[in-house]
Amino acid sequence: MFPVLIDLGFFKIYTFGVFLVLAFFWGTFLLWRNIRLTSFKEEDVFDGLFISMASGFIVGRLLYVIFNFNQFGFDILKYILINGYPGLSLFGSVVGAALGLYIFFLIKKIKFFDIVDYFITPGLLALGLGKIGSFFSGVEVGTKTKFFLAIKYAGFDGFRHLTALYEGFLFIIGAYLSYKLLFGIRRQKYAKGFNFYFFWWYLGLVYFLFDPLKSAHLTFITTDSLNKTFSLAILLTFTFYFLYYFRSSILGKIQIIKNSIYFYGQKTISRVYKTTGKKIKGDKDKNTSKD
C-alpha cells in the first residue's frame, strides 16, 4: 500500500488525501451537471452542499469519538486534531450530511424531496472514490483469506481481502444506477425522493455484505460491529419500503404466474383425458346430467 504518494522530505502528499480531493472534484462536477437540468439556483445548491459536508464531518467525528471514548476521554484537543487521532463514523457522516441539507433547504423554503435526488449520484461517486483511496492508502484492511484476489498489507500478517476496493467499485456502480433512476424520476416513472431511498438501501446492502470482511470494526458496549447492525436495520427498513412501493406490480406479477400455472395445469389435464379417455379425479363429467 502507498499511504504517502509523494515524499519530498519537507513536503508530503498523502494518497488518501489525493483521492478525497478527486472525490470532491468529480462529485461536485457531477452535481453541477445534474443541477443544470433543473431550475434551482446553483448558489443555493452549492451552499447546501458545503453546509451538508460540514455537518456530516461534525456528526461523523462526534459519533466516532463517542463510540471510541476510551481512546479520547475528555481531551478536547483529541477531538479536533483529526490528523493525529483519525477516525470518522461513515453512517454518522451520512446522517449528519442529510440532516444539514434538510435544515438548509427548509430555511431556504425549498422542498427537500424536490432536490435531494440530484445529490445521490454525486454522493455515491464520491463514496466510491473515497473507498478506492482508502484501499490504496491502506486505511481499511481486510480480513485474512485464501481467496485468489488478496493482498498483503504493510504491518499485517497474511494475505487479506481487498474489501475497500470491492466497496469502491460497488459504490461507483450504485452511482450509475442512481443516475438512471434520476431520469426515471424526471419522467415521473418514480416518485420524488425515490433516489434518496435507493441510496440508503444500497449503502445498507454494501456495508452489510462487506463489513464482516474488515479487520477493524466500530463497536460500542458489545463486541458486535455497529456498522453491520446499522446496515442491517437500514437494509431491512428500505427493503420493506420498496416492497410496499412496488406492491401493485408485485401482486400483479404473482397473479399472472398463478394464472399461467392454472392455465397450463388445465391444459395438461385436458391432454391426459383426451389421450387415455379417463377422467382425472376431480374433473367433472360434463356429459353426465343429474336425474
Secondary structure in CASP SS format (residue, H / E / C, confidence):
PFRMAT SS
TARGET T0000
AUTHOR 0000-0000-0000
METHOD secondary structure of the structure
MODEL  1
M C 1.00
F C 1.00
P C 1.00
V E 1.00
L E 1.00
I E 1.00
D E 1.00
L C 1.00
G C 1.00
F C 1.00
F C 1.00
K E 1.00
I E 1.00
Y E 1.00
T H 1.00
F H 1.00
G H 1.00
V H 1.00
F H 1.00
L H 1.00
V H 1.00
L H 1.00
A H 1.00
F H 1.00
F H 1.00
W H 1.00
G H 1.00
T H 1.00
F H 1.00
L H 1.00
L H 1.00
W H 1.00
R H 1.00
N H 1.00
I H 1.00
R C 1.00
L C 1.00
T C 1.00
S C 1.00
F C 1.00
K C 1.00
E H 1.00
E H 1.00
D H 1.00
V H 1.00
F H 1.00
D H 1.00
G H 1.00
L H 1.00
F H 1.00
I H 1.00
S H 1.00
M H 1.00
A H 1.00
S H 1.00
G H 1.00
F H 1.00
I H 1.00
V H 1.00
G H 1.00
R H 1.00
L H 1.00
L H 1.00
Y H 1.00
V H 1.00
I H 1.00
F H 1.00
N C 1.00
F H 1.00
N H 1.00
Q H 1.00
F H 1.00
G C 1.00
F C 1.00
D C 1.00
I H 1.00
L H 1.00
K H 1.00
Y H 1.00
I H 1.00
L C 1.00
I C 1.00
N C 1.00
G C 1.00
Y C 1.00
P C 1.00
G C 1.00
L C 1.00
S C 1.00
L H 1.00
F H 1.00
G H 1.00
S H 1.00
V H 1.00
V H 1.00
G H 1.00
A H 1.00
A H 1.00
L H 1.00
G H 1.00
L H 1.00
Y H 1.00
I H 1.00
F H 1.00
F H 1.00
L H 1.00
I H 1.00
K C 1.00
K C 1.00
I C 1.00
K C 1.00
F H 1.00
F H 1.00
D H 1.00
I H 1.00
V C 1.00
D H 1.00
Y H 1.00
F H 1.00
I H 1.00
T H 1.00
P H 1.00
G H 1.00
L H 1.00
L H 1.00
A H 1.00
L H 1.00
G H 1.00
L H 1.00
G H 1.00
K H 1.00
I H 1.00
G H 1.00
S H 1.00
F H 1.00
F H 1.00
S H 1.00
G C 1.00
V C 1.00
E C 1.00
V C 1.00
G E 1.00
T C 1.00
K E 1.00
T C 1.00
K C 1.00
F C 1.00
F C 1.00
L C 1.00
A C 1.00
I E 1.00
K C 1.00
Y C 1.00
A C 1.00
G C 1.00
F C 1.00
D C 1.00
G C 1.00
F C 1.00
R E 1.00
H C 1.00
L C 1.00
T H 1.00
A H 1.00
L H 1.00
Y H 1.00
E H 1.00
G H 1.00
F H 1.00
L H 1.00
F H 1.00
I H 1.00
I H 1.00
G H 1.00
A H 1.00
Y H 1.00
L H 1.00
S H 1.00
Y H 1.00
K H 1.00
L H 1.00
L H 1.00
F H 1.00
G H 1.00
I H 1.00
R H 1.00
R C 1.00
Q C 1.00
K C 1.00
Y C 1.00
A C 1.00
K C 1.00
G C 1.00
F H 1.00
N H 1.00
F H 1.00
Y H 1.00
F H 1.00
F H 1.00
W H 1.00
W H 1.00
Y H 1.00
L H 1.00
G H 1.00
L H 1.00
V H 1.00
Y H 1.00
F H 1.00
L H 1.00
F H 1.00
D H 1.00
P H 1.00
L H 1.00
K E 1.00
S C 1.00
A C 1.00
H C 1.00
L C 1.00
T C 1.00
F C 1.00
I C 1.00
T C 1.00
T C 1.00
D C 1.00
S C 1.00
L H 1.00
N H 1.00
K H 1.00
T H 1.00
F H 1.00
S H 1.00
L H 1.00
A H 1.00
I H 1.00
L H 1.00
L H 1.00
T H 1.00
F H 1.00
T H 1.00
F H 1.00
Y H 1.00
F H 1.00
L H 1.00
Y H 1.00
Y H 1.00
F C 1.00
R H 1.00
S H 1.00
S H 1.00
I H 1.00
L H 1.00
G H 1.00
K H 1.00
I H 1.00
Q H 1.00
I H 1.00
I H 1.00
K H 1.00
N H 1.00
S H 1.00
I H 1.00
Y H 1.00
F H 1.00
Y H 1.00
G H 1.00
Q H 1.00
K H 1.00
T H 1.00
I H 1.00
S H 1.00
R H 1.00
V H 1.00
Y H 1.00
K H 1.00
T H 1.00
T H 1.00
G C 1.00
K C 1.00
K C 1.00
I C 1.00
K C 1.00
G C 1.00
D C 1.00
K C 1.00
D C 1.00
K C 1.00
N C 1.00
T C 1.00
S C 1.00
K C 1.00
D C 1.00
END
